Amino acid sequence: MAHDSDPQTEPSSPAWLPALGLFLFLAVGTWFATRAPADAPPGPATAAPADAAAH
């Protein structure tokens, strides 16, 4: 046969590698879920009051 090697001899990934992937996935997901939408209108804290331009 061409594939005589035992599949149990394949090297395993280190334990920190899946943990790193999970951390990055959760970090990016949290950032994406909590960021402001790009097309959101400015809130009242960033809008100038109407009477400020009259002074």
Secondary structure, 3 states (H helix, E strand, C coil): CCCCCCHHHCCCCCCHHHHHHHHHHHHHHHHHHHCCCCCCCCCCCCCCCHHHCCC
